[in-house]
Amino acid sequence: MPFFAWLLTSTVITAPLAAGTPELHHVLPRGGQRGADVTVELSGVRLDGARDLIFYGAGIALKEIRPIDADRAAATLTIAADAPLGVQGVRVVTADGVSNLKLFSIGNLPQIGELESNNDRTDPQKVPWPVCINGTITNEDVDYFAFDVAAGQRLNFEIEAMRLGDTVFDPYIAVMDARGAVLADADDTPLVRQDAIISHTFGAVGTCVVQVRESSYRGDGNCHYRLHVGAFPRPQGVFPPGGRPGETIEVRWLGDASLGAQTLALPRAAPGAEWTPVYPADDAGVSPSPVPMRIGPLAQVLEAEPNDSPEAGTPFEAPGAVAGVLQAPGDVDWFTFNGVKDQTLLVRVFGRELRSPIDSVLTIRRLASGNTIDNDDSGGPDSLLRFGVAEDGPLAVGVRDLLDRGGESYTYRVEVAPVAPSLVLTATPDQQVLPVPAGGRNALRLSARRSEFAGPIHVEMHGWPEGVSVSAPAVQAGVTDVPIVVTAAEGMAPATCLLEVAGRHADPNVAIAGRFRQEVRLSDYMNNTMCAYTVDRLAAAITRAAPFSIDVVQPQAPLVLNGWMDLKVVAHRSEGFDAPIQVQLLWNPPGVGSGSGTIAPGQTETTIRINANGSAAAGDWPLVVTAVADVGGPLQVSSQLATLTVAAAPFEVALDRGRVTQGESASFPVKITLRAASEGAAKPEVSSAAKPEVSSAAELEPRGAAKLELRGAARLELRGLPRGVTAEPVSVDATATDAAFALQAAADAPPARSDTVYVTVELLVLGEPVRFNSGRGVVFLDAPLPRVAQSAAAPPAAQSAEPPPAPAGEAPAKPKRVRLPRRATAEDPS
């Protein structure tokens, strides 16, 4: 965030009332076992005030948290015996804020830590299994572990590394015999992407050695891993790959011959989730990571071979889902359904999303005409087509692999359904938490991702303690973002919150609703997200009082199109706090831009320049300013929710062309046209549970829906003139239809042409200046015409009216043309 980068160079405040936003770098060990307590060390920056942890999943309770030093804390966690397996997001809450998100993994196996030095294959760390080993790979580091195995023993080895989100750590694992011969190895496995899985059956009793390293022998202190070793089931796929929630289906696990067919009760899917984790289990244990399944409301039909042509396609009813397997290289599967005229359908493949190796190509064919459309990967890693059905009749859906590959793991699911409106709410990537100081305010920019509708949205937040008020304007039609201001009462006790954020269409008769869903990107490589975690609630906290607060001075006059204003921001400082405060608008309405400002030490106010282009949306818009200061770390607060009115100018100023000669003056007229009353935009709505603190400002006139009238005089100033040309400002009143500027050119000004001449208009509305610019005009600066010299000799003799006759045999002489000298000027296309 630019403000935070700026703060790195500012002065650190001694003995602050607050310590700034915490940063969490490491949680070690990287996980724990179900049904056990584990003590983890939290390290980062500004963790000395750690008082709580936020977990996004169930089954983990904080037993104790205590500081170690300014940047470290220790926490004892109790993990329930039925805690969900897999990673959970965790944040640290301090007295002053909420940290970034890290991951914590819950497993079913007893866990130990690696013991250095275990870098020699001939002297590995001896480990009993089943076990989960927590370790770290440094630069060029290689870890070795030894396990005793029996003849015919099948063991699974699975490493969590990239999925922990600490850094771009691409692990490699190998299973060796006691002599060092590699029995099996793995780098990337589709089910776990850049992580790896090995399943191996040993032919003889003895000791095996497992090698763990970074695939390119790189590494650093951030390359943490969890190595799961045991006889637990480890399939790498499932068929069918989906079904309906609560449905009991017969499934066939893929990639683990020891795990036969099972009857599986499908769980409920999380709202908005692309897939649902399902953990295979048998008497030998449970898989350490899930097999993804697509759980949804559509009835599912399984392919029936042979279905390798459109005419032999497996029939199903739309809306519905189909599932199949590309069983061999070159296999193509077809399904048929009846299309209904004027339907708009969304056809989507789930393959790579469910960790299948398939690179799908989706084809839709009208059987009557043979017309086809196809798609490779518009749906991210999988195929997606949105199309309108032109007429009733049978349609065929085909699925194949782009490279014509196939095998038992090449599973897929295709969903066919009419397009439907949907809504998802998110926060901006640089502000995913909302700490609010007691007795103060903070704000969040919320985004609404609409699909298939464009109406206004009401936003609600649930989960705040008593004493908190929320000012939440509606997200207007055609607009994606809105600022939300939260105020905490004086003296509120510290609190930790996971907020439910919901949105619904502003029209109660339109049944469109959505929830908060945020992808938190944890590691990236070359613009590719290597690890991300999706949260469905907003982390928030009530923190201790901040040493400063800000207010904006509510603008009384509007911001006009092609104009600008200077917004006044006032700071209130606690005694002894004199750090610079950086301020900026949290959000700009459509067509509006803004700068930033600094309230310098010893000062209590500054201004922020706001401008509107010629197509800015007229109306009343929410206005919020955020402020960041260094209090031993960056700390953000916000202003109240104010109102910014955007309106058309009361009149237009039209410029044409003008010219002036060096050393002379000339008049440059402009035309003034009064603007008709504007229809304007309706005032943005504010939810009844969250009225703005400056609600009286919403009644101020003029507003976007009113005509902005010129009363008194307006000052017009001509700008952009050629060098050496000046013009004094002029004043006009409400009756004026034109005005004229007196151009004055210096004698030594070089001839020139300016195409960027414009008029700046300034007038007073409700006691505040309103400023805007006109369109462009052209002014030429010319050199004077050269003077024609006169002879001092006697006047010429009078010429006869008739020219003398030409000599015999010669044609009469043609009259001579006299060319007058042209004025020296810049290019004049007129």
C-alpha atoms as one frame of an Amber mdcrd trajectory, in Angstrom:
protein
   0.000   0.000   0.000   1.551   3.363  -0.946   0.878   4.932   2.435   2.638
   2.117   4.249   5.651   2.351   1.944   5.814   6.075   2.633   5.744   5.414
   6.349   8.875   3.284   6.228  10.920   6.466   5.979   9.061   8.406   8.665
  10.081   8.900  12.260   9.282   6.183  14.797   7.235   7.515  17.700   8.650
   6.829  21.135   6.333   5.575  23.878   3.315   5.374  21.557  -0.260   4.970
  22.684  -0.527   2.320  19.955   1.989  -0.008  18.325   0.631  -0.288  14.816
  -0.639  -3.120  12.643   0.893  -6.523  13.468   2.589  -8.716  10.860   2.673
 -12.512  11.134   5.576 -14.220   9.353   5.724 -17.741  10.815   3.618 -20.231
  12.773   5.855 -23.109  13.937   5.336 -25.981  13.943   3.197 -25.737  10.810
   0.454 -27.942  12.172  -0.860 -30.194  14.912  -2.625 -33.490  15.548  -6.303
 -34.027  16.160  -7.177 -34.612  19.800  -3.943 -33.106  21.166  -2.535 -29.842
  22.462   0.276 -28.133  20.610   2.333 -25.057  21.473   3.251 -22.906  18.504
   5.616 -19.977  18.200   4.246 -16.947  16.377   6.894 -14.677  14.907   6.680
 -11.502  12.894   6.616  -7.780  13.672   4.756  -5.908  16.435   3.386  -9.032
  18.151   4.148  -7.940  21.729   0.485  -7.026  22.287  -0.853 -10.379  20.998
  -4.051 -11.201  22.865  -6.071 -13.541  20.621  -6.068 -15.710  17.500  -8.678
 -15.866  14.755  -9.214 -19.289  13.161 -11.511 -19.514  10.126 -12.372 -23.173
  10.731 -13.784 -25.172  13.618 -12.104 -27.415  16.159  -9.187 -25.265  17.395
  -9.349 -23.471  20.740  -6.785 -21.013  22.091  -5.752 -22.232  25.545  -3.103
 -19.619  26.277  -1.134 -16.880  24.501   1.855 -15.103  25.995   4.479 -12.708
  24.618   8.083 -13.791  24.186   9.452 -10.449  22.999   8.344  -7.554  20.795
   8.116  -9.743  17.680   7.281 -13.180  19.059   4.557 -14.861  21.067   3.774
 -18.426  22.141   0.291 -19.917  21.908  -1.003 -23.213  23.235  -3.778 -24.687
  21.105  -6.244 -27.451  21.886  -7.270 -29.358  18.759 -10.541 -31.275  19.048
 -10.602 -34.973  18.195 -13.192 -34.260  15.483 -11.564 -31.081  14.142 -11.771
 -30.855  10.329  -8.624 -32.097   8.640  -6.620 -29.794   6.379  -5.402 -26.226
   6.547  -7.127 -23.380   8.344  -6.472 -19.672   8.086  -5.185 -17.995  11.240
  -4.562 -14.352  12.190  -3.069 -12.774  15.302  -5.052 -10.084  17.100  -3.070
  -7.537  19.113  -4.073  -4.494  21.108  -3.796  -2.421  17.922  -4.889  -4.555
  14.990  -5.315  -7.813  13.104  -2.431  -9.467  11.276  -2.164 -10.918   7.799
  -3.303 -14.510   7.278  -1.134 -17.621   7.614  -2.120 -21.294   7.388  -2.138
 -23.973  10.102  -2.550 -27.643   9.156  -4.500 -30.239  11.142  -3.568 -33.889
  10.643  -4.544 -37.286  12.008  -1.024 -38.606  12.674   1.314 -38.106  15.638
   3.831 -35.407  14.776   7.514 -34.868  15.416  10.118 -32.360  14.257  13.149
 -33.027  12.117  16.436 -33.265  14.005  19.484 -31.647  12.463  21.807 -32.834
  11.217  19.884 -35.296   9.051  21.579 -34.280   5.805  23.547 -37.496   5.218
  21.850 -40.428   3.501  24.022 -42.849   5.445  23.017 -41.265   8.749  19.307
 -40.453   8.406  16.919 -39.570  11.202  15.261 -42.814  12.330  11.486 -42.368
  12.543   8.648 -44.779  13.429   5.505 -44.643  11.324   2.706 -43.592  11.081
   3.989 -40.071  11.598   3.897 -36.479  10.409   7.307 -34.793  10.326   7.602
 -30.993  10.502  10.791 -29.748   8.848  12.514 -26.897   7.033  14.672 -26.906
   3.903  17.411 -24.276   3.754  19.559 -23.478   0.714  20.925 -26.705  -0.884
  19.577 -28.599   2.135  18.579 -32.286   1.849  16.782 -34.091   4.692  16.835
 -37.883   5.128  14.522 -40.060   7.222  14.684 -43.846   7.754  11.669 -46.182
   8.234  11.480 -49.921   8.912   9.226 -51.784   6.465   7.967 -55.335   6.058
   7.801 -57.386   2.884   4.636 -56.563   0.980   4.091 -53.438   3.080   2.423
 -50.573   1.200   3.284 -47.118   2.519   2.163 -43.683   1.378   4.364 -40.595
   1.548   2.741 -37.199   1.099   4.404 -33.815   1.545   2.717 -30.503   2.299
   4.943 -27.611   1.249   3.590 -25.282  -1.425   0.115 -25.764   0.081   1.295
 -24.251   3.376   1.614 -20.889   1.613   4.889 -19.797   3.236   6.812 -19.257
   0.009   7.304 -20.711  -3.478   8.650 -24.064  -2.268   8.456 -26.812  -4.924
   9.349 -30.026  -3.029  10.824 -33.261  -4.299  10.647 -36.575  -2.433  12.266
 -39.938  -3.167  12.049 -43.361  -1.541  15.341 -45.279  -1.531  16.530 -48.626
  -0.306  19.317 -48.893   2.253  21.958 -48.788  -0.508  20.605 -45.527  -1.950
  18.840 -46.937  -5.022  15.744 -44.881  -5.816  12.624 -47.036  -5.622  10.160
 -44.226  -6.389  10.227 -40.457  -6.583   7.829 -37.583  -7.188   7.966 -33.856
  -7.838   4.476 -32.640  -8.795   1.332 -34.765  -8.338  -1.931 -33.496  -9.917
  -4.016 -34.104  -6.784  -1.735 -31.876  -4.690  -0.371 -29.786  -7.591   3.203
 -28.647  -6.825   3.415 -30.942  -3.799   4.110 -34.667  -4.156   2.732 -38.115
  -3.279   4.420 -41.526  -3.460   2.599 -44.814  -2.891   4.987 -47.777  -2.790
   4.790 -51.484  -1.924   8.074 -52.876  -0.579   9.300 -56.228  -1.801  11.426
 -57.165   1.190  11.796 -56.503   4.879  14.332 -53.834   5.731  14.874 -50.101
   6.038  13.869 -47.495   3.514  15.198 -43.953   3.357  13.097 -40.971   2.287
  14.806 -37.907   0.815  13.201 -34.450   1.034  14.569 -31.397  -0.796  13.613
 -28.480  -2.970  13.316 -29.655  -6.573  16.158 -27.351  -7.734  18.199 -27.630
  -4.510  17.132 -24.171  -3.475  15.536 -23.274  -0.169  15.568 -20.813   2.707
  14.223 -20.411   6.211  10.679 -20.066   4.844  10.615 -23.489   3.152   8.654
 -25.406   5.770   7.073 -28.794   5.135   4.967 -31.545   6.690   5.788 -35.101
   5.569   2.970 -37.599   6.219   4.037 -41.266   6.280   1.707 -44.217   6.891
  -0.489 -46.990   5.557  -3.467 -44.641   5.321  -5.500 -44.759   2.071  -4.202
 -42.418  -0.630  -6.405 -42.393  -3.722  -5.771 -39.565  -6.170  -9.253 -39.258
  -7.615 -12.831 -40.444  -7.352 -15.640 -41.408  -9.705 -18.200 -40.019  -9.945
 -16.500 -36.706  -9.075 -19.637 -35.081  -7.671 -23.262 -35.320  -6.666 -26.005
 -33.615  -4.700 -25.647 -32.578  -1.033 -26.898 -35.206   1.416 -27.084 -37.807
  -1.336 -25.640 -41.291  -0.708 -23.770 -42.608  -3.744 -21.485 -45.468  -4.666
 -17.972 -44.161  -5.418 -14.875 -45.738  -6.880 -11.600 -44.379  -5.535  -8.867
 -44.030  -8.169  -5.152 -44.643  -7.721  -5.285 -46.857  -4.613  -6.013 -50.525
  -5.346  -6.282 -51.320  -1.606  -9.303 -49.052  -1.291 -12.313 -50.592  -2.974
 -15.687 -49.125  -3.835 -17.431 -47.343  -0.981 -20.839 -45.939  -0.206 -20.395
 -42.272   0.555 -22.807 -39.755   2.089 -22.025 -36.470   0.395 -21.564 -33.429
   2.659 -23.127 -30.029   2.174 -21.112 -27.582   0.088 -20.014 -24.246   1.476
 -21.901 -21.352  -0.209 -20.042 -20.300  -3.342 -17.443 -23.075  -3.092 -16.214
 -24.524  -6.382 -15.522 -27.874  -4.733 -15.930 -29.676  -1.415 -13.122 -31.598
   0.360 -13.816 -35.302   0.939 -11.304 -37.365   2.960 -11.046 -41.055   2.003
 -10.828 -43.351   5.042 -10.668 -47.045   5.945  -9.479 -49.178   8.846  -5.864
 -48.125   8.180  -6.589 -44.436   8.691  -7.621 -41.347   6.792  -5.920 -39.506
   3.957  -3.989 -36.419   5.121  -5.484 -34.287   2.338  -8.822 -34.425   0.547
 -10.059 -35.508  -2.841 -12.124 -32.597  -4.238 -15.729 -33.281  -5.262 -18.241
 -30.992  -6.935 -21.351 -30.855  -4.733 -24.375 -29.037  -6.178 -28.155 -29.183
  -6.683 -28.157 -30.586 -10.244 -29.206 -34.178 -10.920 -26.253 -36.143 -12.296
 -26.147 -38.733 -15.129 -23.111 -40.983 -15.638 -21.811 -41.720 -19.102 -22.927
 -44.966 -20.721 -20.453 -46.442 -23.216 -20.335 -46.426 -26.150 -20.874 -42.671
 -26.349 -18.019 -41.666 -28.643 -20.160 -39.877 -31.269 -22.840 -37.166 -31.046
 -25.476 -39.562 -32.352 -24.604 -42.135 -29.661 -24.457 -39.616 -26.852 -25.716
 -40.477 -23.364 -29.039 -38.633 -22.906 -29.747 -36.361 -19.946 -32.126 -33.537
 -19.066 -31.022 -29.918 -18.777 -30.590 -28.310 -16.360 -28.451 -31.175 -15.160
 -24.959 -32.600 -14.770 -23.093 -35.448 -16.448 -19.906 -37.227 -15.405 -17.490
 -39.498 -17.200 -13.950 -40.759 -17.683 -11.753 -40.470 -20.776 -10.713 -44.096
 -20.410  -8.020 -44.259 -23.090  -5.977 -41.933 -25.289  -8.148 -40.448 -28.038
 -11.413 -41.080 -26.174 -14.232 -38.554 -26.737 -17.452 -38.628 -24.696 -20.789
 -37.231 -25.926 -24.044 -36.447 -24.157 -27.356 -35.203 -25.615 -30.214 -33.055
 -24.324 -33.114 -31.076 -25.789 -32.513 -27.344 -26.124 -35.339 -24.866 -25.600
 -35.559 -21.825 -27.863 -34.418 -18.489 -26.371 -32.736 -20.127 -23.373 -29.300
 -18.849 -22.442 -27.268 -21.724 -21.046 -23.978 -21.946 -19.181 -22.067 -25.167
 -19.848 -19.062 -25.715 -17.600 -16.513 -28.514 -17.220 -15.024 -29.427 -13.826
 -11.792 -31.332 -14.396  -8.567 -29.604 -13.415 -10.543 -27.797 -10.711 -11.137
 -31.260  -9.199  -7.450 -32.210  -9.660  -8.049 -34.415 -12.685  -5.156 -34.342
 -15.187  -7.589 -33.637 -18.040  -7.048 -30.504 -20.166 -10.622 -30.380 -21.391
 -12.014 -29.219 -24.722 -15.773 -28.648 -24.644 -17.880 -28.899 -27.821 -21.590
 -28.142 -28.326 -23.196 -29.338 -31.555 -26.694 -28.878 -32.982 -27.565 -32.347
 -34.249 -29.926 -31.115 -36.969 -27.437 -28.805 -38.685 -24.065 -29.999 -37.445
 -23.129 -26.453 -36.345 -20.611 -26.535 -33.492 -18.900 -24.244 -31.013 -16.069
 -25.254 -28.707 -13.838 -23.950 -25.933 -10.582 -24.945 -24.273 -10.142 -23.086
 -20.985 -12.341 -20.006 -20.596 -13.392 -21.271 -17.157  -9.871 -20.928 -15.723
  -8.110 -24.289 -16.048 -11.319 -25.852 -17.392 -13.714 -25.242 -20.294 -16.785
 -23.003 -20.220 -19.344 -21.904 -22.832 -22.199 -19.419 -22.534 -24.569 -19.625
 -25.489 -28.120 -18.864 -26.556 -30.370 -21.587 -27.929 -31.709 -20.368 -31.285
 -34.429 -23.011 -31.743 -35.926 -26.076 -30.106 -34.160 -29.321 -30.817 -31.506
 -31.824 -29.730 -28.027 -30.607 -28.775 -24.903 -32.656 -28.091 -22.153 -31.894
 -25.575 -18.714 -33.409 -26.209 -15.656 -33.658 -23.941 -12.119 -34.594 -24.933
  -8.564 -33.919 -23.817  -6.668 -31.227 -25.714  -3.722 -33.586 -26.251  -5.964
 -36.671 -26.708  -4.715 -38.219 -23.490  -6.772 -40.594 -21.353  -6.739 -43.092
 -18.496  -8.731 -44.026 -15.412  -7.811 -40.760 -13.628  -9.099 -38.516 -16.492
 -12.434 -37.838 -14.814 -14.700 -34.859 -15.393 -18.119 -33.425 -14.581 -20.110
 -31.141 -16.919 -22.893 -28.889 -15.661 -25.558 -27.432 -17.967 -27.894 -24.819
 -16.507 -29.603 -21.544 -17.461 -27.603 -18.454 -16.580 -28.737 -16.994 -13.264
 -27.899 -13.789 -11.404 -25.364 -14.072  -8.612 -23.575 -11.782  -6.173 -20.269
 -12.075  -4.292 -18.878  -9.445  -1.904 -15.131  -9.002  -1.457 -12.657  -6.609
   0.133  -9.735  -5.034  -1.695  -6.513  -7.114  -1.658  -4.626  -4.487   0.375
  -7.229  -4.283   3.158  -8.739  -7.603   4.174  -9.265  -6.924   7.889 -11.084
  -4.181   9.784  -9.627  -3.099  13.149 -11.571  -0.234  14.764 -10.087   1.798
  17.648 -12.257   2.379  20.705 -13.728   5.854  20.494 -12.732   6.101  16.838
 -13.511   5.027  13.286 -12.124   2.940  10.490 -13.386   2.184   7.008 -13.352
  -0.607   4.457 -13.788  -0.528   0.697 -16.202  -3.298  -0.238 -16.585  -4.638
  -3.784 -19.665  -6.277  -5.295 -19.128  -8.796  -8.098 -22.442  -9.029  -9.944
 -23.338 -11.565 -12.593 -26.394 -11.270 -14.851 -27.844  -8.194 -13.108 -26.898
  -4.564 -12.528 -29.174  -3.226  -9.812 -28.315  -1.484  -6.515 -27.271  -3.587
  -3.505 -27.871  -3.161   0.209 -25.006  -4.338   2.441 -25.239  -5.652   6.007
 -22.601  -6.612   8.608 -23.395  -8.956  11.481 -21.201  -9.936  14.417 -20.099
  -6.619  15.945 -20.398  -6.209  19.736 -22.783  -3.688  21.242 -21.458  -0.139
  20.980 -20.482  -0.356  17.302 -22.348   1.517  14.562 -21.980   0.841  10.843
 -22.538   3.370   8.047 -23.076   1.314   4.893 -24.252   3.127   1.745 -25.868
   1.048  -0.975 -23.725  -0.115  -3.878 -25.317   1.840  -6.737 -26.357   0.302
 -10.030 -23.440   0.265 -12.444 -20.934   0.765  -9.599 -18.842  -2.016  -8.066
 -17.338  -0.468  -4.910 -18.562   1.377  -1.845 -16.863   2.667   1.340 -18.209
   1.448   4.697 -17.432   3.294   7.944 -17.481   1.600  11.359 -17.494   3.603
  14.615 -16.699   2.177  18.065 -17.975   3.892  21.203 -15.621   5.456  23.737
 -14.255   3.030  26.307 -15.174  -0.160  24.461 -13.369  -3.271  25.631 -11.124
  -5.155  23.185 -13.087  -7.613  21.050 -12.375 -10.119  18.286 -14.921 -10.590
  15.506 -15.510 -12.753  12.455 -18.203 -10.835  10.613 -20.925 -12.161   8.355
 -21.143  -9.722   5.437 -24.192 -10.076   3.206 -25.658  -8.222   0.266 -29.106
  -8.231  -1.313 -30.823  -6.452  -4.178 -32.219  -3.105  -3.057 -35.615  -4.027
  -4.493 -37.259  -6.389  -1.971 -39.180  -7.982  -4.822 -35.968  -9.161  -6.509
 -34.608 -12.316  -4.872 -30.884 -11.802  -5.437 -28.529 -12.158  -2.471 -24.874
 -12.918  -1.883 -22.234 -13.285   0.786 -18.651 -12.310   1.493 -16.052 -14.528
  -0.166 -12.393 -13.514  -0.393  -9.438 -15.295  -1.940  -6.316 -14.506   0.093
  -3.262 -14.979  -2.085  -0.346 -16.321  -0.065   2.375 -17.064  -2.611   2.849
 -16.094  -6.259   5.296 -16.970  -8.992   5.464 -15.057 -12.303   1.896 -13.730
 -11.939   0.584 -17.201 -11.073  -1.012 -17.858  -7.702   0.751 -20.858  -6.184
  -1.199 -20.927  -2.935  -4.403 -19.192  -1.876  -6.953 -19.579   0.901 -10.599
 -18.569   0.616 -12.362 -16.995   3.593 -16.109 -16.499   3.958 -16.079 -14.005
   6.843 -14.366 -10.681   7.506 -11.840 -10.558  10.346 -12.305  -7.526  12.588
 -11.452  -6.300  16.067 -12.066  -3.497  18.533  -8.628  -2.185  19.458  -7.313
   0.330  21.952  -7.786   4.029  21.281  -5.671   5.536  18.511  -3.528   8.630
  19.229  -5.192  10.566  16.401  -8.449  10.876  14.499  -9.620  12.852  11.470
 -12.738  14.557  10.135 -13.514  15.949   6.726 -15.169  19.325   6.445 -18.416
  18.563   4.629 -18.341  20.309   1.220 -21.314  22.615   0.782 -20.729  23.252
  -2.917 -20.727  20.544  -5.570 -17.849  19.185  -7.601 -18.737  20.047 -11.199
 -17.851  18.153 -14.348 -14.421  19.107 -15.717 -13.819  20.817 -12.399 -12.025
  20.364  -9.097 -12.247  21.168  -5.420  -9.912  21.100  -2.429 -11.337  18.936
   0.368 -10.336  20.068   3.852  -9.262  17.352   6.326  -8.822  18.143  10.031
  -6.799  15.987  12.458  -7.264  15.659  16.205  -4.050  14.653  17.970  -3.613
  13.156  21.416  -1.181  14.978  23.664   2.390  14.125  22.728   1.536  12.706
  19.306   3.039  14.792  16.510   3.818  12.345  13.696   2.917  13.192  10.082
  -0.472  11.846   8.990  -0.992  10.771   5.399  -4.555  11.096   4.065  -6.382
  10.028   0.916  -9.862   9.152  -0.304 -10.755   5.524   0.321 -12.840   5.391
  -2.877 -13.528   7.649  -5.850 -16.978   7.805  -7.481 -17.169   7.049 -11.229
 -15.291   9.667 -13.247 -13.769  11.255 -10.133 -10.052  11.263  -9.281  -8.198
  12.423  -6.199  -4.730  12.971  -4.829  -3.415  12.681  -1.305  -2.214  14.991
   1.397   0.006  15.119   4.465  -0.784  16.713   7.801   2.713  17.732   8.813
   4.081  17.613  12.370   2.737  20.537  14.344  -0.210  20.907  11.930  -3.830
  19.820  12.229  -5.183  20.147   8.707  -4.493  19.725   5.006  -6.425  19.536
   1.741  -6.920  16.835  -0.878  -7.446  17.841  -4.507 -10.515  16.131  -6.052
 -11.397  16.422  -9.746 -14.175  15.227 -12.030 -13.882  14.497 -15.724 -16.524
  15.408 -18.285 -18.334  12.067 -17.983 -18.394  11.781 -14.189 -21.688  10.478
 -12.798 -23.825  13.252 -11.338 -25.411  12.706  -7.948 -24.609  12.429  -4.259
 -21.816   9.967  -3.468 -20.343   8.646  -0.189 -17.105  10.375   0.754 -14.600
   8.806   3.177 -10.983   9.733   3.872  -8.509   7.301   5.454  -5.494   8.416
   7.465  -2.321   6.464   8.207   0.405   7.418  10.677   3.443   5.676  12.096
   2.858   4.877  15.763   5.684   2.356  15.962   4.111   0.778  12.875   1.402
   1.878  10.423  -2.024   2.537  11.944  -5.116   3.462   9.921  -8.254   5.349
  10.947 -10.946   7.010   8.878 -13.132  10.083   8.709 -16.881  10.116   9.095
 -19.082   9.235   6.133 -19.643  12.526   4.295 -21.297  13.377   0.975 -19.703
  14.457  -2.286 -22.118  15.987  -4.790 -21.156  15.804  -8.454 -23.109  18.114
 -10.767 -22.974  19.646 -14.215 -21.623  23.207 -14.474 -24.264  25.992 -14.547
 -23.133  27.116 -17.995 -20.856  26.161 -20.856 -18.080  28.315 -22.271 -17.367
  27.750 -25.972 -14.077  28.898 -27.553 -13.299  29.285 -31.243 -10.168  30.721
 -32.920  -8.437  33.970 -32.255  -5.268  35.763 -33.372  -3.089  38.585 -32.235
  -0.041  40.275 -33.761   3.299  40.805 -32.014   3.278  44.022 -30.000  -0.460
  44.525 -30.520  -3.739  43.687 -28.808  -6.862  41.900 -30.011 -10.230  40.811
 -28.720 -10.932  37.088 -28.149 -14.690  36.456 -27.764 -16.189  33.383 -26.039
 -19.789  32.218 -26.054 -21.670  31.433 -22.803 -24.632  29.041 -22.809 -26.683
  28.522 -19.671 -27.262  24.825 -18.958 -30.806  23.513 -18.593 -31.872  21.992
 -15.273 -30.196  18.606 -14.835 -32.101  15.448 -14.212 -29.181  14.340 -12.034
 -28.728  11.061 -10.264 -30.619   9.931  -7.226 -28.878  10.242  -3.907 -27.111
   6.943  -3.031 -29.051   5.028  -0.411 -27.754   4.228   3.074 -29.039   1.155
   4.913 -31.406   1.919   7.767 -29.037   0.298  10.246 -26.153   2.426   9.098
 -27.054   6.075   8.564 -24.081   8.381   7.956 -22.909  10.422  10.902 -23.335
  13.566   8.794 -26.879  12.718   7.768 -27.755  16.410   7.722 -25.283  16.826
   4.864 -27.519  14.676   2.706 -30.099  17.476   2.741 -27.734  20.197   1.574
 -28.540  21.947  -1.683 -27.638  22.142  -4.442 -27.250  18.415  -4.969 -26.866
  16.316  -8.091 -30.593  16.246  -8.765 -30.935  20.034  -8.631 -30.080  22.735
 -11.135 -26.887  24.549 -10.196 -27.734  28.206 -10.812 -25.340  31.112 -11.260
 -26.028  33.851  -8.762 -23.759  36.877  -8.735 -20.572  37.021 -10.779 -18.353
  34.311 -12.185 -14.660  34.922 -12.842 -13.283  33.692 -16.181  -9.542  33.304
 -16.777  -7.998  32.428 -20.150  -5.193  29.843 -19.947  -2.899  27.981 -22.324
  -2.007  31.056 -24.460   1.112  31.180 -26.627   4.263  32.370 -24.860   4.305
  36.131 -24.590   0.515  36.533 -24.863  -1.539  37.574 -21.820  -5.185  38.287
 -21.047  -6.747  39.782 -17.937  -9.588  37.770 -16.283 -13.147  38.913 -16.904
 -16.361  38.649 -14.887 -19.829  37.666 -16.094 -23.218  37.473 -14.431 -26.258
  35.234 -14.839 -27.548  37.244 -17.819 -24.364  37.013 -19.870 -24.411  35.205
 -23.207 -20.877  36.056 -24.214 -17.645  37.580 -22.956 -14.443  38.878 -24.517
 -10.810  38.694 -23.398  -8.311  41.392 -24.389  -5.263  39.587 -25.785  -1.973
  41.468 -25.425   1.113  40.198 -27.240   4.673  41.216 -26.383   6.698  42.700
 -29.239   9.400  40.035 -28.868   7.056  37.069 -28.503   7.855  34.408 -31.131
   5.136  33.553 -33.676   3.257  30.506 -32.434  -0.003  28.641 -32.371  -1.635
  27.169 -29.241  -4.331  24.495 -29.633  -4.797  24.135 -25.874  -6.389  27.440
 -24.949  -9.163  27.068 -22.380 -11.102  29.080 -19.818 -11.064  28.406 -16.086
 -14.305  29.443 -14.397 -14.640  30.202 -10.696 -17.854  31.106  -8.884 -19.214
  30.898  -5.355 -21.934  28.415  -4.370 -23.110  28.409  -0.755 -20.034  30.407
   0.138 -17.552  27.918  -1.366 -15.646  28.178  -4.658 -16.738  26.051  -7.616
 -14.087  25.722 -10.326 -14.218  24.110 -13.734 -12.583  24.289 -17.161 -14.083
  24.907 -20.601 -13.348  23.046 -23.788 -10.356  23.912 -25.994  -9.809  26.754
 -28.425  -7.000  27.986 -30.703  -4.998  31.263 -30.606  -2.448  32.328 -33.257
   0.376  34.749 -32.536   1.409  36.413 -35.834   4.327  38.536 -36.938   3.301
  41.913 -38.468   3.089  42.301 -42.258   6.326  43.728 -43.767   6.056  47.328
 -45.036   6.419  48.044 -48.839   9.303  50.587 -49.504   8.529  53.747 -51.632
  11.201  55.233 -54.167  12.542  58.804 -53.545  12.850  59.554 -57.362  10.421
  61.644 -59.359   6.961  60.245 -59.736   6.657  57.910 -62.682   5.369  59.227
 -65.971   1.734  58.733 -66.619   1.052  55.564 -68.488  -1.157  55.547 -71.480
  -4.395  53.734 -71.221  -3.364  51.503 -74.138  -0.183  49.415 -74.056   2.244
  49.947 -76.932   1.801  47.611 -79.875   4.020  44.546 -79.961   6.751  44.333
 -82.576   5.810  42.602 -85.796   5.876  38.842 -85.465   5.723  38.814 -81.622
   2.836  37.987 -79.389   1.536  40.708 -77.109   3.244  40.785 -73.691   1.285
  39.252 -70.791   0.576  41.503 -67.811   2.898  40.812 -64.834   1.389  39.387
 -61.604   2.526  41.074 -58.418   2.876  38.740 -55.361   2.282  40.492 -52.049
   4.407  39.316 -49.094   2.649  36.817 -46.794   2.377  37.467 -43.068   4.824
  35.435 -41.007   2.750  33.095 -38.807   2.487  29.584 -37.538   0.712  27.080
 -39.753  -2.870  28.169 -40.320  -4.973  25.469 -41.950  -7.845  27.950 -42.416
